[in-house]
Amino acid sequence: MPVPAIAHAQAAAPLAALLPARRGIAWQVKPAEYGIRPNAAMSCITDGFRSLTVVEQAGVIEVYADRPDDFAVTPEVTVDATGPDPVAALAAHVLRCTLPMLDTERAAEILRTGGDEQAHRERLDALAEVGFDLLDHGACVASTVRLDGDGLEWTTGRGGQWWMQALSPATLSLGFYGPVSGLYGLLPTVLPPADGHTATDAGSAFTRHLTDRFPQLRPLQDDEVRFGGYRQPSVWIATSGDTSRAGEDTRVAAQFSSLSPDLLLTAASHLL
C-alpha cells in the first residue's frame, strides 16, 4: 500500500508558480500519489501531462519525475533547504533538464503511436507557443523555412538576430548573430550554476571575456567556447573577428540546443 505523506511539501506551491503554463494550463499542487521516503513531507505538482513529486526531509528538498507505471527512486535534483533561494535552484534545474527529458520520452511515445505526422504537429505546436509568447513581449516574429525545417526569426533592439527551430517534438534550438552582450541575459538560464567551475586563463582575450563572466563555458579554440553535458542544454559561441580583443559589442554567432519550450517561455524577455 502507498505510504501517505506526513504533510504537504512547503516548496511545492512556490516551485509550481515558477514553472510556466503550457497550453494555457498552469501547474497545480495535489497530494502525492505514493510515498517515496517514509515520514517525509511530499506533494505532487502537475500541469496535466507532466508530474513531479517534491519531497522534503532533514533539511533537503528533492524533486522526482513521475512516470506512468514507474516507481521513482532517484531524484532528478536535490538542494539544501537552507541554501540561498532553494526553490529557484529547483526550478532552474527542472526547466533545464527534467522537463525536456520528460518531453523527449513523451515525444518518443507520440512518434511510436502517432507517427511522423503527429510528431511534426507537436514540433509546430511547440514553436508556435513560444512564438506567440515572444509576440506578447513585443518581438516582431516572422516565420521562416530552412533546409532543416520550419522556424521563426526576429531582430532585437540591440542589433542582434535570433532564429528558432523545433528539430524534435520535445526541444527547441536557438541561433543568434549579434553583439555578445545580447547573450548575457539568456546564458544564466541555460547554464548550470557556476559552483565548482573556475574561470580559465587559457585561450584568447575573446574566450577569457566569456569564461570570466561564465566559467561554465570552456574554450575550444581562440575564437570559440562551448558548454555541453549529459541531459543538459548545449551552448556554442564563436567570433570571426579579432580574438586578441573583446568587448560588449564583439560580434558573435551562437547556437543553443536541447532547450525546453518551458525554459524559453520563462526566458522570453532575454530574447528581445
Contacts in CASP RR format, 6 or more apart in sequence:
PFRMAT RR
TARGET T0000
AUTHOR 0000-0000-0000
METHOD contacts of the structure
MODEL  1
MPVPAIAHAQAAAPLAALLPARRGIAWQVKPAEYGIRPNAAMSCITDGFR
SLTVVEQAGVIEVYADRPDDFAVTPEVTVDATGPDPVAALAAHVLRCTLP
MLDTERAAEILRTGGDEQAHRERLDALAEVGFDLLDHGACVASTVRLDGD
GLEWTTGRGGQWWMQALSPATLSLGFYGPVSGLYGLLPTVLPPADGHTAT
DAGSAFTRHLTDRFPQLRPLQDDEVRFGGYRQPSVWIATSGDTSRAGEDT
RVAAQFSSLSPDLLLTAASHLL
2 33 0 8 1.000
2 34 0 8 1.000
2 35 0 8 1.000
3 34 0 8 1.000
3 35 0 8 1.000
3 38 0 8 1.000
4 35 0 8 1.000
5 31 0 8 1.000
5 32 0 8 1.000
5 35 0 8 1.000
5 40 0 8 1.000
5 41 0 8 1.000
5 42 0 8 1.000
5 43 0 8 1.000
6 39 0 8 1.000
6 40 0 8 1.000
6 41 0 8 1.000
7 41 0 8 1.000
8 29 0 8 1.000
8 31 0 8 1.000
8 41 0 8 1.000
8 42 0 8 1.000
8 43 0 8 1.000
9 41 0 8 1.000
9 42 0 8 1.000
9 43 0 8 1.000
9 54 0 8 1.000
9 55 0 8 1.000
9 56 0 8 1.000
9 61 0 8 1.000
10 41 0 8 1.000
10 56 0 8 1.000
11 54 0 8 1.000
11 56 0 8 1.000
11 61 0 8 1.000
11 81 0 8 1.000
11 86 0 8 1.000
11 87 0 8 1.000
11 90 0 8 1.000
12 29 0 8 1.000
12 43 0 8 1.000
12 44 0 8 1.000
12 45 0 8 1.000
12 54 0 8 1.000
13 29 0 8 1.000
13 43 0 8 1.000
14 87 0 8 1.000
15 45 0 8 1.000
15 52 0 8 1.000
15 54 0 8 1.000
15 63 0 8 1.000
15 87 0 8 1.000
15 90 0 8 1.000
15 91 0 8 1.000
15 94 0 8 1.000
16 26 0 8 1.000
16 27 0 8 1.000
16 28 0 8 1.000
16 29 0 8 1.000
16 45 0 8 1.000
17 27 0 8 1.000
18 87 0 8 1.000
18 88 0 8 1.000
18 91 0 8 1.000
18 266 0 8 1.000
19 27 0 8 1.000
19 45 0 8 1.000
19 47 0 8 1.000
19 91 0 8 1.000
19 94 0 8 1.000
19 95 0 8 1.000
19 99 0 8 1.000
19 262 0 8 1.000
20 262 0 8 1.000
20 265 0 8 1.000
20 266 0 8 1.000
21 27 0 8 1.000
21 47 0 8 1.000
22 47 0 8 1.000
22 129 0 8 1.000
22 261 0 8 1.000
22 262 0 8 1.000
22 265 0 8 1.000
23 129 0 8 1.000
25 47 0 8 1.000
25 48 0 8 1.000
26 47 0 8 1.000
27 45 0 8 1.000
27 46 0 8 1.000
27 47 0 8 1.000
28 45 0 8 1.000
28 46 0 8 1.000
28 47 0 8 1.000
29 43 0 8 1.000
29 44 0 8 1.000
29 45 0 8 1.000
30 43 0 8 1.000
30 44 0 8 1.000
30 45 0 8 1.000
30 46 0 8 1.000
31 43 0 8 1.000
31 44 0 8 1.000
32 42 0 8 1.000
32 43 0 8 1.000
32 44 0 8 1.000
32 53 0 8 1.000
33 44 0 8 1.000
33 66 0 8 1.000
34 71 0 8 1.000
35 42 0 8 1.000
36 42 0 8 1.000
36 53 0 8 1.000
36 55 0 8 1.000
36 62 0 8 1.000
36 64 0 8 1.000
36 72 0 8 1.000
36 73 0 8 1.000
37 55 0 8 1.000
37 57 0 8 1.000
39 57 0 8 1.000
40 55 0 8 1.000
40 56 0 8 1.000
40 57 0 8 1.000
41 55 0 8 1.000
41 56 0 8 1.000
41 57 0 8 1.000
42 53 0 8 1.000
42 54 0 8 1.000
42 55 0 8 1.000
42 56 0 8 1.000
43 53 0 8 1.000
43 54 0 8 1.000
44 51 0 8 1.000
44 52 0 8 1.000
44 53 0 8 1.000
44 54 0 8 1.000
44 66 0 8 1.000
45 51 0 8 1.000
45 52 0 8 1.000
45 54 0 8 1.000
46 52 0 8 1.000
46 66 0 8 1.000
49 106 0 8 1.000
50 66 0 8 1.000
50 99 0 8 1.000
50 102 0 8 1.000
50 103 0 8 1.000
50 106 0 8 1.000
51 66 0 8 1.000
52 63 0 8 1.000
52 64 0 8 1.000
52 65 0 8 1.000
52 66 0 8 1.000
52 76 0 8 1.000
52 94 0 8 1.000
52 98 0 8 1.000
53 63 0 8 1.000
53 64 0 8 1.000
53 66 0 8 1.000
53 72 0 8 1.000
54 61 0 8 1.000
54 62 0 8 1.000
54 63 0 8 1.000
54 90 0 8 1.000
55 61 0 8 1.000
55 62 0 8 1.000
55 63 0 8 1.000
55 64 0 8 1.000
55 75 0 8 1.000
56 62 0 8 1.000
56 81 0 8 1.000
59 80 0 8 1.000
59 81 0 8 1.000
59 82 0 8 1.000
60 78 0 8 1.000
60 79 0 8 1.000
60 80 0 8 1.000
60 81 0 8 1.000
61 78 0 8 1.000
61 79 0 8 1.000
61 80 0 8 1.000
61 81 0 8 1.000
61 86 0 8 1.000
61 87 0 8 1.000
61 90 0 8 1.000
62 75 0 8 1.000
62 77 0 8 1.000
62 78 0 8 1.000
63 75 0 8 1.000
63 76 0 8 1.000
63 77 0 8 1.000
63 78 0 8 1.000
63 90 0 8 1.000
63 93 0 8 1.000
63 94 0 8 1.000
63 98 0 8 1.000
64 72 0 8 1.000
64 74 0 8 1.000
64 75 0 8 1.000
64 76 0 8 1.000
65 72 0 8 1.000
65 76 0 8 1.000
65 98 0 8 1.000
65 101 0 8 1.000
65 102 0 8 1.000
66 72 0 8 1.000
67 102 0 8 1.000
67 105 0 8 1.000
76 93 0 8 1.000
76 94 0 8 1.000
76 97 0 8 1.000
76 98 0 8 1.000
76 101 0 8 1.000
77 89 0 8 1.000
77 90 0 8 1.000
77 93 0 8 1.000
77 94 0 8 1.000
77 97 0 8 1.000
77 98 0 8 1.000
79 86 0 8 1.000
79 89 0 8 1.000
79 90 0 8 1.000
80 86 0 8 1.000
83 89 0 8 1.000
89 193 0 8 1.000
92 189 0 8 1.000
92 193 0 8 1.000
93 192 0 8 1.000
95 189 0 8 1.000
95 260 0 8 1.000
95 262 0 8 1.000
95 263 0 8 1.000
95 266 0 8 1.000
96 189 0 8 1.000
96 190 0 8 1.000
96 192 0 8 1.000
96 232 0 8 1.000
96 233 0 8 1.000
96 260 0 8 1.000
96 263 0 8 1.000
97 231 0 8 1.000
97 232 0 8 1.000
99 260 0 8 1.000
99 262 0 8 1.000
99 263 0 8 1.000
100 170 0 8 1.000
100 171 0 8 1.000
100 231 0 8 1.000
100 233 0 8 1.000
100 258 0 8 1.000
100 259 0 8 1.000
100 260 0 8 1.000
100 263 0 8 1.000
101 231 0 8 1.000
103 169 0 8 1.000
103 170 0 8 1.000
103 171 0 8 1.000
103 260 0 8 1.000
103 261 0 8 1.000
104 168 0 8 1.000
104 170 0 8 1.000
104 171 0 8 1.000
106 170 0 8 1.000
107 119 0 8 1.000
107 122 0 8 1.000
107 168 0 8 1.000
107 169 0 8 1.000
107 170 0 8 1.000
110 118 0 8 1.000
110 119 0 8 1.000
110 122 0 8 1.000
110 169 0 8 1.000
111 118 0 8 1.000
111 119 0 8 1.000
111 169 0 8 1.000
119 169 0 8 1.000
122 169 0 8 1.000
122 170 0 8 1.000
123 150 0 8 1.000
123 166 0 8 1.000
123 167 0 8 1.000
123 168 0 8 1.000
123 169 0 8 1.000
124 150 0 8 1.000
124 166 0 8 1.000
126 166 0 8 1.000
126 169 0 8 1.000
126 170 0 8 1.000
126 172 0 8 1.000
126 261 0 8 1.000
127 150 0 8 1.000
127 151 0 8 1.000
127 152 0 8 1.000
127 164 0 8 1.000
127 165 0 8 1.000
127 166 0 8 1.000
127 172 0 8 1.000
129 261 0 8 1.000
129 265 0 8 1.000
130 152 0 8 1.000
130 164 0 8 1.000
130 172 0 8 1.000
130 261 0 8 1.000
130 264 0 8 1.000
130 265 0 8 1.000
130 268 0 8 1.000
131 139 0 8 1.000
131 141 0 8 1.000
131 152 0 8 1.000
131 164 0 8 1.000
133 264 0 8 1.000
133 265 0 8 1.000
133 268 0 8 1.000
134 141 0 8 1.000
134 152 0 8 1.000
134 154 0 8 1.000
134 268 0 8 1.000
134 271 0 8 1.000
134 272 0 8 1.000
135 141 0 8 1.000
136 268 0 8 1.000
137 268 0 8 1.000
137 269 0 8 1.000
137 271 0 8 1.000
137 272 0 8 1.000
138 272 0 8 1.000
139 154 0 8 1.000
139 268 0 8 1.000
139 271 0 8 1.000
139 272 0 8 1.000
140 154 0 8 1.000
140 155 0 8 1.000
141 152 0 8 1.000
141 153 0 8 1.000
141 154 0 8 1.000
142 152 0 8 1.000
142 153 0 8 1.000
142 154 0 8 1.000
143 150 0 8 1.000
143 151 0 8 1.000
143 152 0 8 1.000
144 150 0 8 1.000
144 151 0 8 1.000
144 152 0 8 1.000
144 153 0 8 1.000
144 163 0 8 1.000
145 151 0 8 1.000
146 163 0 8 1.000
146 165 0 8 1.000
148 165 0 8 1.000
148 167 0 8 1.000
149 165 0 8 1.000
149 167 0 8 1.000
150 165 0 8 1.000
150 166 0 8 1.000
151 163 0 8 1.000
151 164 0 8 1.000
151 165 0 8 1.000
151 166 0 8 1.000
152 163 0 8 1.000
152 164 0 8 1.000
152 165 0 8 1.000
153 161 0 8 1.000
153 162 0 8 1.000
153 163 0 8 1.000
153 164 0 8 1.000
154 161 0 8 1.000
154 162 0 8 1.000
154 271 0 8 1.000
155 161 0 8 1.000
155 162 0 8 1.000
156 162 0 8 1.000
156 182 0 8 1.000
156 271 0 8 1.000
156 272 0 8 1.000
157 272 0 8 1.000
158 179 0 8 1.000
158 181 0 8 1.000
158 182 0 8 1.000
159 178 0 8 1.000
159 179 0 8 1.000
160 176 0 8 1.000
160 177 0 8 1.000
160 178 0 8 1.000
160 179 0 8 1.000
160 182 0 8 1.000
161 176 0 8 1.000
161 177 0 8 1.000
161 178 0 8 1.000
162 174 0 8 1.000
162 175 0 8 1.000
162 176 0 8 1.000
162 271 0 8 1.000
163 174 0 8 1.000
163 175 0 8 1.000
163 176 0 8 1.000
164 172 0 8 1.000
164 173 0 8 1.000
164 174 0 8 1.000
164 175 0 8 1.000
164 264 0 8 1.000
165 172 0 8 1.000
165 173 0 8 1.000
166 172 0 8 1.000
166 173 0 8 1.000
167 173 0 8 1.000
167 257 0 8 1.000
170 260 0 8 1.000
171 257 0 8 1.000
171 258 0 8 1.000
171 259 0 8 1.000
171 260 0 8 1.000
171 261 0 8 1.000
172 259 0 8 1.000
172 260 0 8 1.000
172 261 0 8 1.000
172 264 0 8 1.000
173 255 0 8 1.000
173 256 0 8 1.000
173 257 0 8 1.000
173 258 0 8 1.000
173 259 0 8 1.000
174 186 0 8 1.000
174 254 0 8 1.000
174 255 0 8 1.000
174 256 0 8 1.000
174 259 0 8 1.000
174 264 0 8 1.000
174 271 0 8 1.000
175 253 0 8 1.000
175 254 0 8 1.000
175 255 0 8 1.000
175 256 0 8 1.000
176 182 0 8 1.000
176 183 0 8 1.000
176 252 0 8 1.000
176 253 0 8 1.000
176 254 0 8 1.000
176 255 0 8 1.000
176 256 0 8 1.000
177 251 0 8 1.000
177 252 0 8 1.000
177 253 0 8 1.000
177 254 0 8 1.000
178 251 0 8 1.000
178 252 0 8 1.000
178 253 0 8 1.000
179 248 0 8 1.000
179 249 0 8 1.000
179 250 0 8 1.000
179 251 0 8 1.000
179 252 0 8 1.000
180 209 0 8 1.000
180 210 0 8 1.000
180 237 0 8 1.000
180 239 0 8 1.000
180 246 0 8 1.000
180 247 0 8 1.000
180 248 0 8 1.000
180 249 0 8 1.000
180 250 0 8 1.000
180 251 0 8 1.000
180 252 0 8 1.000
181 247 0 8 1.000
181 248 0 8 1.000
181 249 0 8 1.000
183 237 0 8 1.000
183 252 0 8 1.000
183 254 0 8 1.000
184 213 0 8 1.000
185 267 0 8 1.000
185 270 0 8 1.000
186 256 0 8 1.000
186 267 0 8 1.000
186 270 0 8 1.000
186 271 0 8 1.000
187 214 0 8 1.000
187 235 0 8 1.000
188 214 0 8 1.000
189 263 0 8 1.000
189 266 0 8 1.000
189 267 0 8 1.000
189 270 0 8 1.000
190 233 0 8 1.000
190 235 0 8 1.000
190 256 0 8 1.000
190 259 0 8 1.000
190 263 0 8 1.000
190 267 0 8 1.000
191 214 0 8 1.000
191 216 0 8 1.000
191 217 0 8 1.000
191 227 0 8 1.000
191 233 0 8 1.000
191 235 0 8 1.000
192 216 0 8 1.000
192 232 0 8 1.000
194 214 0 8 1.000
194 215 0 8 1.000
194 216 0 8 1.000
197 215 0 8 1.000
197 216 0 8 1.000
198 215 0 8 1.000
199 208 0 8 1.000
199 211 0 8 1.000
199 212 0 8 1.000
199 215 0 8 1.000
200 207 0 8 1.000
200 208 0 8 1.000
200 211 0 8 1.000
200 215 0 8 1.000
200 218 0 8 1.000
200 219 0 8 1.000
201 208 0 8 1.000
202 219 0 8 1.000
203 219 0 8 1.000
203 222 0 8 1.000
204 219 0 8 1.000
204 222 0 8 1.000
204 223 0 8 1.000
204 243 0 8 1.000
204 244 0 8 1.000
204 246 0 8 1.000
205 243 0 8 1.000
205 244 0 8 1.000
205 245 0 8 1.000
205 246 0 8 1.000
206 222 0 8 1.000
206 223 0 8 1.000
206 239 0 8 1.000
206 241 0 8 1.000
206 243 0 8 1.000
206 244 0 8 1.000
206 245 0 8 1.000
206 246 0 8 1.000
206 250 0 8 1.000
207 217 0 8 1.000
207 219 0 8 1.000
207 222 0 8 1.000
207 223 0 8 1.000
207 224 0 8 1.000
207 225 0 8 1.000
207 243 0 8 1.000
208 246 0 8 1.000
209 246 0 8 1.000
209 247 0 8 1.000
209 250 0 8 1.000
210 217 0 8 1.000
210 225 0 8 1.000
210 237 0 8 1.000
210 246 0 8 1.000
211 217 0 8 1.000
211 218 0 8 1.000
211 219 0 8 1.000
211 225 0 8 1.000
216 227 0 8 1.000
217 225 0 8 1.000
217 226 0 8 1.000
217 227 0 8 1.000
217 235 0 8 1.000
217 237 0 8 1.000
218 225 0 8 1.000
218 226 0 8 1.000
218 227 0 8 1.000
219 225 0 8 1.000
220 226 0 8 1.000
222 243 0 8 1.000
223 238 0 8 1.000
223 239 0 8 1.000
223 240 0 8 1.000
223 241 0 8 1.000
223 243 0 8 1.000
224 236 0 8 1.000
224 237 0 8 1.000
224 238 0 8 1.000
224 239 0 8 1.000
225 236 0 8 1.000
225 237 0 8 1.000
225 238 0 8 1.000
226 234 0 8 1.000
226 235 0 8 1.000
226 236 0 8 1.000
226 237 0 8 1.000
227 234 0 8 1.000
227 235 0 8 1.000
228 234 0 8 1.000
228 235 0 8 1.000
232 258 0 8 1.000
233 256 0 8 1.000
233 257 0 8 1.000
233 258 0 8 1.000
233 259 0 8 1.000
233 263 0 8 1.000
234 255 0 8 1.000
234 256 0 8 1.000
234 257 0 8 1.000
234 258 0 8 1.000
235 254 0 8 1.000
235 255 0 8 1.000
235 256 0 8 1.000
236 254 0 8 1.000
236 255 0 8 1.000
237 252 0 8 1.000
237 253 0 8 1.000
237 254 0 8 1.000
238 252 0 8 1.000
238 253 0 8 1.000
238 254 0 8 1.000
239 246 0 8 1.000
239 250 0 8 1.000
239 251 0 8 1.000
239 252 0 8 1.000
239 253 0 8 1.000
240 251 0 8 1.000
240 253 0 8 1.000
241 250 0 8 1.000
241 251 0 8 1.000
264 271 0 8 1.000
END
